[in-house]
Amino acid sequence: MKKTLFLVAIAAIIMSSCKKEHGLTTKTSSTKKYAVNIQVSNFTASHANFALRTKGSHLASSSDTVTDLASYVDLLYYVVLDGNYKIVKTIVHDSTYCSAMGTITDSLPAGNYNIAIVAGKKGLAVATSSVATYYNYGGNPWQDTFWSLFPLTIGNQDASLTTTLNRVVGKLEVTLLDNIPANADSLFISVAGDAFEKDIRTPLSFDQKTTRFAVGIPASAKGKPNFTIDRLLGAIEAGVDVTITCNDAGGHAINSITAYTVIIHTNQKTILSGNLFNTSSPQSFTAQIDTAWSSGVTQVGFSLKHH
């Protein structure tokens, strides 16, 4: 089942004590305004922990039940856009300062709007360019992030509505099935084509970058199989090229392999597993989509090249 965050709009005004909540308006007006109140209710979300481990089952995942929004989401952006998707107002909730995290109290004149809500971890930012409004982590690694966009028409009464926040990131997991050599020092993963930022209008509109991350290989992993590493990615729902390289302590590559057109799906985990060091097979890596955040497991194809 797809994991989501649920938001319920209420008619009565609920006062928030978020010290860092603020509104930024493009203009002021004496026109009559109507109450817009959105409250983020408690929710259940399944998410896997980051891994630096050796384990027997590379499809294993862990999940947590989140019963309080502020205990998991650090920042929540409520963005009011006009019919042309230009920002009218932004309100930010910071869990550090909020005793009522996720309770949005606003007022708007009659008119047609688009409301975007983006929630995530520390470092999440919403910015506007001459082309569109984006959200990102400033080039830093993606964290768990949720998003929603919906139209809102204000007539001559207060607004009441319900909407859902959906996870917009995915996870890449790499498991080395063969034994780690004694001279292995570190594992490097490079993902060409990851999202640098996403358009607030849709997660499928994005600017791209190459994401790189590395981990040291502990002594306890050497000589053993099933060394696993994973990270959250922008999940562009299109093929990216994943290069896996193992270096020795001197920085020399022991072996390297590239998997082409690997798809990172939103709300799902892509698992690349295979032999990096025993490359006698022409294609020693396979890919699966572990949809523990959704449901089921799917086998996917990609092309592979040894370096």
LINTAZI-V772617 format. One record per backbone hydrogen bond with DSSP energy under -1.0 kcal/mol. NH is the residue of the N-H (numbers start at 0). CO is the residue of the C=O. If there is no record, write none. Layout:
# LINTAZI-V772617
nh->NH co->CO
nh->NH co->CO
This chain:
# LINTAZI-V772617
nh->4 co->164
nh->6 co->162
nh->7 co->38
nh->8 co->160
nh->9 co->36
nh->18 co->96
nh->20 co->17
nh->25 co->87
nh->33 co->107
nh->35 co->105
nh->37 co->103
nh->38 co->7
nh->39 co->101
nh->40 co->5
nh->52 co->227
nh->54 co->225
nh->59 co->56
nh->70 co->67
nh->71 co->68
nh->72 co->68
nh->73 co->119
nh->74 co->119
nh->75 co->92
nh->76 co->117
nh->77 co->90
nh->78 co->115
nh->79 co->88
nh->80 co->113
nh->81 co->85
nh->84 co->81
nh->87 co->79
nh->88 co->79
nh->90 co->77
nh->92 co->75
nh->94 co->73
nh->96 co->93
nh->97 co->93
nh->102 co->99
nh->103 co->37
nh->105 co->35
nh->107 co->33
nh->110 co->153
nh->112 co->151
nh->113 co->80
nh->114 co->149
nh->115 co->78
nh->116 co->147
nh->117 co->76
nh->118 co->145
nh->119 co->74
nh->123 co->120
nh->124 co->135
nh->126 co->133
nh->128 co->131
nh->133 co->126
nh->134 co->197
nh->135 co->124
nh->139 co->136
nh->145 co->118
nh->146 co->165
nh->147 co->116
nh->149 co->114
nh->151 co->112
nh->153 co->110
nh->158 co->34
nh->162 co->6
nh->164 co->4
nh->165 co->146
nh->167 co->144
nh->169 co->232
nh->170 co->267
nh->171 co->230
nh->172 co->269
nh->173 co->228
nh->174 co->271
nh->175 co->226
nh->176 co->273
nh->179 co->223
nh->183 co->180
nh->184 co->246
nh->185 co->246
nh->186 co->214
nh->187 co->244
nh->188 co->212
nh->189 co->242
nh->190 co->210
nh->191 co->240
nh->192 co->208
nh->193 co->208
nh->195 co->206
nh->196 co->206
nh->197 co->134
nh->198 co->204
nh->199 co->132
nh->201 co->198
nh->204 co->201
nh->206 co->196
nh->208 co->193
nh->210 co->190
nh->212 co->188
nh->214 co->186
nh->216 co->184
nh->220 co->217
nh->222 co->179
nh->223 co->220
nh->225 co->175
nh->226 co->175
nh->227 co->52
nh->228 co->173
nh->229 co->50
nh->230 co->171
nh->232 co->169
nh->236 co->263
nh->239 co->261
nh->240 co->191
nh->241 co->258
nh->242 co->189
nh->243 co->256
nh->244 co->187
nh->245 co->254
nh->246 co->185
nh->247 co->251
nh->250 co->247
nh->253 co->245
nh->254 co->245
nh->256 co->243
nh->257 co->304
nh->258 co->241
nh->259 co->302
nh->261 co->239
nh->266 co->168
nh->267 co->264
nh->268 co->289
nh->269 co->170
nh->270 co->287
nh->271 co->172
nh->272 co->285
nh->273 co->174
nh->274 co->283
nh->278 co->276
nh->285 co->272
nh->287 co->270
nh->288 co->297
nh->289 co->268
nh->290 co->295
nh->293 co->290
nh->297 co->288
nh->299 co->286
nh->304 co->257
nh->306 co->255
